[in-house]
């Protein structure tokens, strides 16, 4: 699952059916895969918005 998330994050255009087959063999169902995608893209979106606005987190 983490390999899939890294691939989706870094090279989303390279994700293909083989990646989904590997996830289903875990076994994850299509709903699980959808949830993985939604969580990953939400965090990517929020981080990019924060970065774009110069938001910094205090230590």
PyMOL Python script that loads the backbone (N, CA, C, O; Angstrom):
from pymol import cmd

cmd.read_pdbstr("""\
ATOM      1  N   UNK A   1       0.831  -1.182   0.000  1.00  0.00           N
ATOM      2  CA  UNK A   1       0.000   0.000   0.000  1.00  0.00           C
ATOM      3  C   UNK A   1       0.882   1.254   0.000  1.00  0.00           C
ATOM      4  O   UNK A   1       0.605   2.208  -0.728  1.00  0.00           O
ATOM      5  N   UNK A   2       1.928   1.252   0.805  1.00  0.00           N
ATOM      6  CA  UNK A   2       2.786   2.437   0.866  1.00  0.00           C
ATOM      7  C   UNK A   2       3.547   2.648  -0.432  1.00  0.00           C
ATOM      8  O   UNK A   2       3.756   3.787  -0.850  1.00  0.00           O
ATOM      9  N   UNK A   3       3.964   1.565  -1.073  1.00  0.00           N
ATOM     10  CA  UNK A   3       4.620   1.694  -2.382  1.00  0.00           C
ATOM     11  C   UNK A   3       3.673   2.348  -3.384  1.00  0.00           C
ATOM     12  O   UNK A   3       4.086   3.189  -4.183  1.00  0.00           O
ATOM     13  N   UNK A   4       2.418   1.962  -3.337  1.00  0.00           N
ATOM     14  CA  UNK A   4       1.407   2.547  -4.223  1.00  0.00           C
ATOM     15  C   UNK A   4       1.245   4.035  -3.950  1.00  0.00           C
ATOM     16  O   UNK A   4       1.184   4.833  -4.885  1.00  0.00           O
ATOM     17  N   UNK A   5       1.175   4.415  -2.678  1.00  0.00           N
ATOM     18  CA  UNK A   5       1.011   5.828  -2.317  1.00  0.00           C
ATOM     19  C   UNK A   5       2.212   6.652  -2.778  1.00  0.00           C
ATOM     20  O   UNK A   5       2.046   7.765  -3.276  1.00  0.00           O
ATOM     21  N   UNK A   6       3.407   6.113  -2.617  1.00  0.00           N
ATOM     22  CA  UNK A   6       4.602   6.824  -3.078  1.00  0.00           C
ATOM     23  C   UNK A   6       4.547   6.998  -4.594  1.00  0.00           C
ATOM     24  O   UNK A   6       4.824   8.083  -5.105  1.00  0.00           O
ATOM     25  N   UNK A   7       4.195   5.948  -5.303  1.00  0.00           N
ATOM     26  CA  UNK A   7       4.098   6.038  -6.766  1.00  0.00           C
ATOM     27  C   UNK A   7       3.028   7.041  -7.176  1.00  0.00           C
ATOM     28  O   UNK A   7       3.244   7.840  -8.088  1.00  0.00           O
ATOM     29  N   UNK A   8       1.893   7.007  -6.520  1.00  0.00           N
ATOM     30  CA  UNK A   8       0.803   7.933  -6.822  1.00  0.00           C
ATOM     31  C   UNK A   8       1.220   9.375  -6.538  1.00  0.00           C
ATOM     32  O   UNK A   8       0.818  10.294  -7.252  1.00  0.00           O
ATOM     33  N   UNK A   9       2.019   9.569  -5.502  1.00  0.00           N
ATOM     34  CA  UNK A   9       2.475  10.908  -5.134  1.00  0.00           C
ATOM     35  C   UNK A   9       3.522  11.438  -6.105  1.00  0.00           C
ATOM     36  O   UNK A   9       3.440  12.582  -6.554  1.00  0.00           O
ATOM     37  N   UNK A  10       4.500  10.608  -6.425  1.00  0.00           N
ATOM     38  CA  UNK A  10       5.640  11.076  -7.212  1.00  0.00           C
ATOM     39  C   UNK A  10       5.439  10.972  -8.717  1.00  0.00           C
ATOM     40  O   UNK A  10       5.907  11.830  -9.466  1.00  0.00           O
ATOM     41  N   UNK A  11       4.748   9.932  -9.165  1.00  0.00           N
ATOM     42  CA  UNK A  11       4.580   9.703 -10.611  1.00  0.00           C
ATOM     43  C   UNK A  11       3.168   9.197 -10.891  1.00  0.00           C
ATOM     44  O   UNK A  11       2.984   8.077 -11.369  1.00  0.00           O
ATOM     45  N   UNK A  12       2.196  10.014 -10.596  1.00  0.00           N
ATOM     46  CA  UNK A  12       0.803   9.572 -10.702  1.00  0.00           C
ATOM     47  C   UNK A  12       0.435   9.088 -12.107  1.00  0.00           C
ATOM     48  O   UNK A  12      -0.413   8.208 -12.252  1.00  0.00           O
ATOM     49  N   UNK A  13       1.049   9.641 -13.118  1.00  0.00           N
ATOM     50  CA  UNK A  13       0.750   9.209 -14.484  1.00  0.00           C
ATOM     51  C   UNK A  13       1.221   7.801 -14.794  1.00  0.00           C
ATOM     52  O   UNK A  13       0.801   7.205 -15.786  1.00  0.00           O
ATOM     53  N   UNK A  14       2.091   7.267 -13.952  1.00  0.00           N
ATOM     54  CA  UNK A  14       2.623   5.919 -14.173  1.00  0.00           C
ATOM     55  C   UNK A  14       1.787   4.836 -13.488  1.00  0.00           C
ATOM     56  O   UNK A  14       2.028   3.647 -13.698  1.00  0.00           O
ATOM     57  N   UNK A  15       0.814   5.233 -12.676  1.00  0.00           N
ATOM     58  CA  UNK A  15      -0.043   4.244 -12.018  1.00  0.00           C
ATOM     59  C   UNK A  15      -0.881   3.548 -13.084  1.00  0.00           C
ATOM     60  O   UNK A  15      -1.456   4.192 -13.961  1.00  0.00           O
ATOM     61  N   UNK A  16      -0.939   2.214 -12.992  1.00  0.00           N
ATOM     62  CA  UNK A  16      -1.678   1.450 -14.000  1.00  0.00           C
ATOM     63  C   UNK A  16      -2.396   0.268 -13.343  1.00  0.00           C
ATOM     64  O   UNK A  16      -2.349   0.098 -12.124  1.00  0.00           O
ATOM     65  N   UNK A  17      -3.037  -0.516 -14.142  1.00  0.00           N
ATOM     66  CA  UNK A  17      -3.837  -1.639 -13.657  1.00  0.00           C
ATOM     67  C   UNK A  17      -3.006  -2.613 -12.830  1.00  0.00           C
ATOM     68  O   UNK A  17      -3.515  -3.195 -11.872  1.00  0.00           O
ATOM     69  N   UNK A  18      -1.756  -2.796 -13.179  1.00  0.00           N
ATOM     70  CA  UNK A  18      -0.882  -3.704 -12.424  1.00  0.00           C
ATOM     71  C   UNK A  18      -0.793  -3.282 -10.957  1.00  0.00           C
ATOM     72  O   UNK A  18      -0.767  -4.125 -10.061  1.00  0.00           O
ATOM     73  N   UNK A  19      -0.746  -1.973 -10.722  1.00  0.00           N
ATOM     74  CA  UNK A  19      -0.690  -1.467  -9.350  1.00  0.00           C
ATOM     75  C   UNK A  19      -1.963  -1.813  -8.583  1.00  0.00           C
ATOM     76  O   UNK A  19      -1.915  -2.162  -7.403  1.00  0.00           O
ATOM     77  N   UNK A  20      -3.079  -1.712  -9.253  1.00  0.00           N
ATOM     78  CA  UNK A  20      -4.357  -2.029  -8.600  1.00  0.00           C
ATOM     79  C   UNK A  20      -4.488  -3.518  -8.337  1.00  0.00           C
ATOM     80  O   UNK A  20      -5.018  -3.928  -7.304  1.00  0.00           O
ATOM     81  N   UNK A  21      -4.010  -4.318  -9.258  1.00  0.00           N
ATOM     82  CA  UNK A  21      -4.033  -5.776  -9.059  1.00  0.00           C
ATOM     83  C   UNK A  21      -3.202  -6.145  -7.832  1.00  0.00           C
ATOM     84  O   UNK A  21      -3.600  -6.997  -7.038  1.00  0.00           O
ATOM     85  N   UNK A  22      -2.046  -5.499  -7.683  1.00  0.00           N
ATOM     86  CA  UNK A  22      -1.194  -5.768  -6.521  1.00  0.00           C
ATOM     87  C   UNK A  22      -1.900  -5.387  -5.220  1.00  0.00           C
ATOM     88  O   UNK A  22      -1.780  -6.097  -4.222  1.00  0.00           O
ATOM     89  N   UNK A  23      -2.628  -4.283  -5.223  1.00  0.00           N
ATOM     90  CA  UNK A  23      -3.371  -3.879  -4.023  1.00  0.00           C
ATOM     91  C   UNK A  23      -4.484  -4.866  -3.708  1.00  0.00           C
ATOM     92  O   UNK A  23      -4.709  -5.217  -2.550  1.00  0.00           O
ATOM     93  N   UNK A  24      -5.176  -5.309  -4.750  1.00  0.00           N
ATOM     94  CA  UNK A  24      -6.277  -6.258  -4.530  1.00  0.00           C
ATOM     95  C   UNK A  24      -5.767  -7.594  -4.006  1.00  0.00           C
ATOM     96  O   UNK A  24      -6.516  -8.336  -3.371  1.00  0.00           O
ATOM     97  N   UNK A  25      -4.511  -7.907  -4.263  1.00  0.00           N
ATOM     98  CA  UNK A  25      -3.920  -9.161  -3.776  1.00  0.00           C
ATOM     99  C   UNK A  25      -3.562  -9.080  -2.299  1.00  0.00           C
ATOM    100  O   UNK A  25      -3.164 -10.088  -1.714  1.00  0.00           O
ATOM    101  N   UNK A  26      -3.694  -7.902  -1.674  1.00  0.00           N
ATOM    102  CA  UNK A  26      -3.260  -7.702  -0.288  1.00  0.00           C
ATOM    103  C   UNK A  26      -4.111  -8.415   0.767  1.00  0.00           C
ATOM    104  O   UNK A  26      -3.462  -8.936   1.674  1.00  0.00           O
ATOM    105  N   UNK A  27      -5.361  -8.527   0.813  1.00  0.00           N
ATOM    106  CA  UNK A  27      -6.391  -8.138  -0.141  1.00  0.00           C
ATOM    107  C   UNK A  27      -7.048  -6.810   0.256  1.00  0.00           C
ATOM    108  O   UNK A  27      -7.491  -6.631   1.390  1.00  0.00           O
ATOM    109  N   UNK A  28      -7.095  -5.920  -0.675  1.00  0.00           N
ATOM    110  CA  UNK A  28      -7.838  -4.678  -0.519  1.00  0.00           C
ATOM    111  C   UNK A  28      -8.910  -4.658  -1.593  1.00  0.00           C
ATOM    112  O   UNK A  28      -8.675  -5.094  -2.720  1.00  0.00           O
ATOM    113  N   UNK A  29     -10.080  -4.157  -1.250  1.00  0.00           N
ATOM    114  CA  UNK A  29     -11.134  -4.077  -2.256  1.00  0.00           C
ATOM    115  C   UNK A  29     -11.132  -2.674  -2.880  1.00  0.00           C
ATOM    116  O   UNK A  29     -10.354  -1.809  -2.476  1.00  0.00           O
ATOM    117  N   UNK A  30     -11.991  -2.464  -3.844  1.00  0.00           N
ATOM    118  CA  UNK A  30     -12.016  -1.184  -4.556  1.00  0.00           C
ATOM    119  C   UNK A  30     -12.342  -0.019  -3.629  1.00  0.00           C
ATOM    120  O   UNK A  30     -11.838   1.085  -3.835  1.00  0.00           O
ATOM    121  N   UNK A  31     -13.164  -0.237  -2.625  1.00  0.00           N
ATOM    122  CA  UNK A  31     -13.471   0.821  -1.661  1.00  0.00           C
ATOM    123  C   UNK A  31     -12.223   1.197  -0.860  1.00  0.00           C
ATOM    124  O   UNK A  31     -11.971   2.375  -0.606  1.00  0.00           O
ATOM    125  N   UNK A  32     -11.453   0.191  -0.467  1.00  0.00           N
ATOM    126  CA  UNK A  32     -10.203   0.446   0.252  1.00  0.00           C
ATOM    127  C   UNK A  32      -9.239   1.270  -0.602  1.00  0.00           C
ATOM    128  O   UNK A  32      -8.602   2.206  -0.118  1.00  0.00           O
ATOM    129  N   UNK A  33      -9.146   0.907  -1.866  1.00  0.00           N
ATOM    130  CA  UNK A  33      -8.251   1.617  -2.790  1.00  0.00           C
ATOM    131  C   UNK A  33      -8.729   3.049  -2.981  1.00  0.00           C
ATOM    132  O   UNK A  33      -7.916   3.972  -3.032  1.00  0.00           O
ATOM    133  N   UNK A  34     -10.023   3.241  -3.086  1.00  0.00           N
ATOM    134  CA  UNK A  34     -10.583   4.588  -3.183  1.00  0.00           C
ATOM    135  C   UNK A  34     -10.240   5.398  -1.933  1.00  0.00           C
ATOM    136  O   UNK A  34      -9.839   6.558  -2.035  1.00  0.00           O
ATOM    137  N   UNK A  35     -10.395   4.801  -0.770  1.00  0.00           N
ATOM    138  CA  UNK A  35     -10.069   5.489   0.489  1.00  0.00           C
ATOM    139  C   UNK A  35      -8.595   5.873   0.535  1.00  0.00           C
ATOM    140  O   UNK A  35      -8.261   6.985   0.942  1.00  0.00           O
ATOM    141  N   UNK A  36      -7.716   4.975   0.126  1.00  0.00           N
ATOM    142  CA  UNK A  36      -6.280   5.270   0.081  1.00  0.00           C
ATOM    143  C   UNK A  36      -6.031   6.481  -0.807  1.00  0.00           C
ATOM    144  O   UNK A  36      -5.299   7.396  -0.430  1.00  0.00           O
ATOM    145  N   UNK A  37      -6.640   6.482  -1.982  1.00  0.00           N
ATOM    146  CA  UNK A  37      -6.476   7.602  -2.914  1.00  0.00           C
ATOM    147  C   UNK A  37      -6.993   8.903  -2.323  1.00  0.00           C
ATOM    148  O   UNK A  37      -6.321   9.931  -2.413  1.00  0.00           O
ATOM    149  N   UNK A  38      -8.161   8.877  -1.727  1.00  0.00           N
ATOM    150  CA  UNK A  38      -8.748  10.101  -1.194  1.00  0.00           C
ATOM    151  C   UNK A  38      -7.931  10.688  -0.053  1.00  0.00           C
ATOM    152  O   UNK A  38      -7.759  11.905   0.022  1.00  0.00           O
ATOM    153  N   UNK A  39      -7.431   9.845   0.829  1.00  0.00           N
ATOM    154  CA  UNK A  39      -6.605  10.338   1.932  1.00  0.00           C
ATOM    155  C   UNK A  39      -5.315  10.942   1.384  1.00  0.00           C
ATOM    156  O   UNK A  39      -4.910  12.025   1.807  1.00  0.00           O
ATOM    157  N   UNK A  40      -4.674  10.257   0.455  1.00  0.00           N
ATOM    158  CA  UNK A  40      -3.419  10.744  -0.098  1.00  0.00           C
ATOM    159  C   UNK A  40      -3.604  12.078  -0.821  1.00  0.00           C
ATOM    160  O   UNK A  40      -2.829  13.009  -0.605  1.00  0.00           O
ATOM    161  N   UNK A  41      -4.614  12.177  -1.669  1.00  0.00           N
ATOM    162  CA  UNK A  41      -4.781  13.424  -2.427  1.00  0.00           C
ATOM    163  C   UNK A  41      -5.248  14.568  -1.531  1.00  0.00           C
ATOM    164  O   UNK A  41      -4.938  15.729  -1.801  1.00  0.00           O
ATOM    165  N   UNK A  42      -5.985  14.256  -0.476  1.00  0.00           N
ATOM    166  CA  UNK A  42      -6.388  15.311   0.465  1.00  0.00           C
ATOM    167  C   UNK A  42      -5.159  15.925   1.135  1.00  0.00           C
ATOM    168  O   UNK A  42      -5.021  17.147   1.186  1.00  0.00           O
ATOM    169  N   UNK A  43      -4.272  15.077   1.647  1.00  0.00           N
ATOM    170  CA  UNK A  43      -3.069  15.592   2.294  1.00  0.00           C
ATOM    171  C   UNK A  43      -2.183  16.334   1.307  1.00  0.00           C
ATOM    172  O   UNK A  43      -1.603  17.362   1.656  1.00  0.00           O
ATOM    173  N   UNK A  44      -2.069  15.837   0.088  1.00  0.00           N
ATOM    174  CA  UNK A  44      -1.276  16.528  -0.934  1.00  0.00           C
ATOM    175  C   UNK A  44      -1.867  17.906  -1.210  1.00  0.00           C
ATOM    176  O   UNK A  44      -1.135  18.891  -1.308  1.00  0.00           O
ATOM    177  N   UNK A  45      -3.177  17.975  -1.335  1.00  0.00           N
ATOM    178  CA  UNK A  45      -3.858  19.245  -1.594  1.00  0.00           C
ATOM    179  C   UNK A  45      -3.639  20.237  -0.446  1.00  0.00           C
ATOM    180  O   UNK A  45      -3.245  21.381  -0.671  1.00  0.00           O
ATOM    181  N   UNK A  46      -3.897  19.789   0.773  1.00  0.00           N
ATOM    182  CA  UNK A  46      -3.765  20.671   1.938  1.00  0.00           C
ATOM    183  C   UNK A  46      -2.328  21.162   2.078  1.00  0.00           C
ATOM    184  O   UNK A  46      -2.103  22.339   2.357  1.00  0.00           O
ATOM    185  N   UNK A  47      -1.367  20.285   1.889  1.00  0.00           N
ATOM    186  CA  UNK A  47       0.032  20.691   2.001  1.00  0.00           C
ATOM    187  C   UNK A  47       0.413  21.703   0.926  1.00  0.00           C
ATOM    188  O   UNK A  47       1.156  22.644   1.204  1.00  0.00           O
ATOM    189  N   UNK A  48      -0.078  21.526  -0.283  1.00  0.00           N
ATOM    190  CA  UNK A  48       0.239  22.472  -1.351  1.00  0.00           C
ATOM    191  C   UNK A  48      -0.424  23.834  -1.105  1.00  0.00           C
ATOM    192  O   UNK A  48       0.178  24.872  -1.379  1.00  0.00           O
ATOM    193  N   UNK A  49      -1.631  23.833  -0.603  1.00  0.00           N
ATOM    194  CA  UNK A  49      -2.292  25.096  -0.261  1.00  0.00           C
ATOM    195  C   UNK A  49      -1.513  25.801   0.839  1.00  0.00           C
ATOM    196  O   UNK A  49      -1.248  26.999   0.742  1.00  0.00           O
ATOM    197  N   UNK A  50      -1.148  25.073   1.875  1.00  0.00           N
ATOM    198  CA  UNK A  50      -0.386  25.658   2.982  1.00  0.00           C
ATOM    199  C   UNK A  50       0.961  26.185   2.489  1.00  0.00           C
ATOM    200  O   UNK A  50       1.357  27.297   2.841  1.00  0.00           O
ATOM    201  N   UNK A  51       1.656  25.410   1.692  1.00  0.00           N
ATOM    202  CA  UNK A  51       2.943  25.855   1.153  1.00  0.00           C
ATOM    203  C   UNK A  51       2.771  27.100   0.303  1.00  0.00           C
ATOM    204  O   UNK A  51       3.572  28.031   0.389  1.00  0.00           O
ATOM    205  N   UNK A  52       1.730  27.120  -0.517  1.00  0.00           N
ATOM    206  CA  UNK A  52       1.476  28.250  -1.396  1.00  0.00           C
ATOM    207  C   UNK A  52       1.131  29.527  -0.645  1.00  0.00           C
ATOM    208  O   UNK A  52       1.361  30.626  -1.150  1.00  0.00           O
ATOM    209  N   UNK A  53       0.587  29.391   0.545  1.00  0.00           N
ATOM    210  CA  UNK A  53       0.231  30.545   1.363  1.00  0.00           C
ATOM    211  C   UNK A  53       1.319  30.889   2.378  1.00  0.00           C
ATOM    212  O   UNK A  53       1.177  31.837   3.151  1.00  0.00           O
ATOM    213  N   UNK A  54       2.394  30.122   2.372  1.00  0.00           N
ATOM    214  CA  UNK A  54       3.490  30.374   3.293  1.00  0.00           C
ATOM    215  C   UNK A  54       3.205  29.990   4.730  1.00  0.00           C
ATOM    216  O   UNK A  54       3.847  30.502   5.647  1.00  0.00           O
ATOM    217  N   UNK A  55       2.256  29.101   4.936  1.00  0.00           N
ATOM    218  CA  UNK A  55       1.922  28.653   6.286  1.00  0.00           C
ATOM    219  C   UNK A  55       3.075  27.824   6.837  1.00  0.00           C
ATOM    220  O   UNK A  55       3.575  26.920   6.168  1.00  0.00           O
ATOM    221  N   UNK A  56       3.488  28.132   8.044  1.00  0.00           N
ATOM    222  CA  UNK A  56       4.545  27.392   8.720  1.00  0.00           C
ATOM    223  C   UNK A  56       4.034  26.896  10.065  1.00  0.00           C
ATOM    224  O   UNK A  56       3.265  27.582  10.739  1.00  0.00           O
ATOM    225  N   UNK A  57       4.462  25.712  10.446  1.00  0.00           N
ATOM    226  CA  UNK A  57       4.046  25.104  11.706  1.00  0.00           C
ATOM    227  C   UNK A  57       5.118  25.402  12.759  1.00  0.00           C
ATOM    228  O   UNK A  57       6.311  25.228  12.513  1.00  0.00           O
ATOM    229  N   UNK A  58       4.676  25.850  13.922  1.00  0.00           N
ATOM    230  CA  UNK A  58       5.596  26.085  15.025  1.00  0.00           C
ATOM    231  C   UNK A  58       6.117  24.770  15.576  1.00  0.00           C
ATOM    232  O   UNK A  58       5.400  23.769  15.587  1.00  0.00           O
ATOM    233  N   UNK A  59       7.356  24.769  16.030  1.00  0.00           N
ATOM    234  CA  UNK A  59       7.946  23.554  16.617  1.00  0.00           C
ATOM    235  C   UNK A  59       7.318  23.198  17.915  1.00  0.00           C
ATOM    236  O   UNK A  59       7.700  22.206  18.535  1.00  0.00           O
TER     237      UNK A  59
END
""", "prot")
cmd.dss("prot")
cmd.show_as("cartoon", "prot")
cmd.util.cbc("prot")
cmd.orient("prot")
